[in-house]
């Protein structure tokens, strides 16, 4: 019986764990760099350890075959299974001559150092920490405080001298006498403390990088095979998603009832792209207005990617898609409603929203891969695409902001305060659609001179069954733009209050709900389109449908988004917005934003977002096949007339020609 690995268990050869019996999994040793005599010794030791763990050969026979002494076999095995600093066992590395498997441990007391005398204290600091574990824990805690933010609550512990004074105070509290280490040394153990602190700080790279002042730390390396990305060989196998701020100043044109135009400068325009890795084709996109895009903008992009693309009615003369261009779902019927297998994205906060992940995994049925942090090369194709969009589109137009404030293209295309020279929002929407369609018809050297659309046709002709389509039952619903909330039916038969639900500070009901008092107190699950919350789709908790519920007056008049309603109530609470009973609060908000838009770009963006939502959405939400809207009869005649009338369009006054 011998003491086993790490000095804690008793064992014999038959009790060696199976994971240690496979010497092929042990860390290896390169004996080719050793002298011939050492090389022969290492080879014999390796043979001895192989036979030792095999347990088929007796110890005396092993000693006779390898020349390793009988009593050294257990000792060598103990060295091989000792823990290395890298977290693995030493393995065959322990068989190299003069290899130390554990550090030096001092046992003798440290004598008083004389003036000018050096040495004589090797291992003294480690001996001190071993005898006084409380001091060792105090040093580790202080080193940890040096590596993280104090939050303004504690003193920043970066000075070694202050830390050394605290260390000596801990030694006094532990009862160390003045004639003992570290007090009997000339520098009182300061240099040994500094060496120990450096060892603790460099033990883990993340802590060492933070202590050194690094603002960003690269993602940890993953050796497992599941993290190694396989080559992409099929369309829609892997797609990349990201958003890019267009380096361009844009205007919004608003016409008043008298026909006068008002030009407003917008804050930021984002383009959100879904790009297929195998073919480099842009399979879907959307534009988002605001400082940042959110989970609802992502949902709109996903829906635009899944649905067959409809070519816009371009209103700029001479602007058309090149021959051979277009979007895959538009020109290749097999790709309509196609779902992808893996979606790659970065670590933006909107990408990790629960609603976004639920839509991807539950509706699309794909894996999500956010990749390592701050590694753009992991999404090289979409990042390269955005660089091409900036260089060959945004930086060539009047009012471009360039890559940086000092960029030369920004100075050359500056229009100063003449907003009439800037591209308007509706012009940008037309041009972006044509630019992306032309990109899909542009030959790529990485595709052997083929265009992305030609490459997709080539892959589909070779393997037509590689595409997974969205189920038919999900195609006619706004499933990607809706969220679910659980609400309780309110009302009181005693007080004469009809059954209703409260959603975002407004009551909702329909003819079925308002006439059934037995539903009061029950819960509903409601789905809504965030861009038009005048109607919600209600289901009971068991899954049966109640129908469409409509907001009570005056909130059922004008189409408005969830964000607009929340801001209206916020402005009312702040006493910045007021409207009379019966007056349309959305129109009051629109007038308030229009008055502010001249000085605040954010207000201009809010107006642009509202007009864009009205242009994209139907006045009554999309219903499932076989369902008719039960709520149109509940609307006032003015609202029904408004839903039948066309929405006002933004007029163009300039002509752009792109070659």
Buried (B, 14 or more C-beta within 10 A) or exposed (E): EEEBBEEEEEBEBEEBEEEBEEBEEBBEBEBEEBEEEBBEBBBBBBBBBBBBBEEEBEBEEBBEEBEBEEEEBBEBBBBBBBEEEEEEBBBBBBBBEEEEBEEEEBEEEBEBBEEEEEEEBEBBBBBBBEEBEEBBEBBBEBBBBBBEEEEEEEEEBEEBEEBBEBBBEBBEEEEBEEEBBBBBBBEBBBEBBBEBBEEBBEEEEEBBBBBEEEEEBEEEEEEEEEEEEEEBEBBBBBBBBBBBBBBBBBBBBBEEEEEEEBBBBBBBBBBBBBBBBBBBBBBBBBBBBBEEBBBBBBBBBBBBBBBBBEBBEBBBEEBBBEEBBBBBBBBBEBBBBBBBBBBBBBEBEBBEBEBBEEBBEEBBEBEBBBBBEEEEEBBEBBBEBBEEBBEEBBBEBBBBBBBEEEBEBBEEBBEEEEBEBBBBBBBBBBBBBBBBBBBBBBEBEEBEEBBBBBBBBBBBEEEEEBBBBBEEEBBEBBBBBBBEEEBEBBBEEEEEEBBBBEBBEBBBBBEBBBEBEEBBEEEBBBBBBBBBBBBBBBBBEEEEEBBBBBBEBBBBBBBBBBBBBEBBBEBBEEEEBEBEEEEBBBBBBBEBBBEBBEEBBBBBBBBBBBBBBBEEBEBBBBBEEEEEBBBBEBBEEEBBEBEEEEEEEBEBEEEBEBE
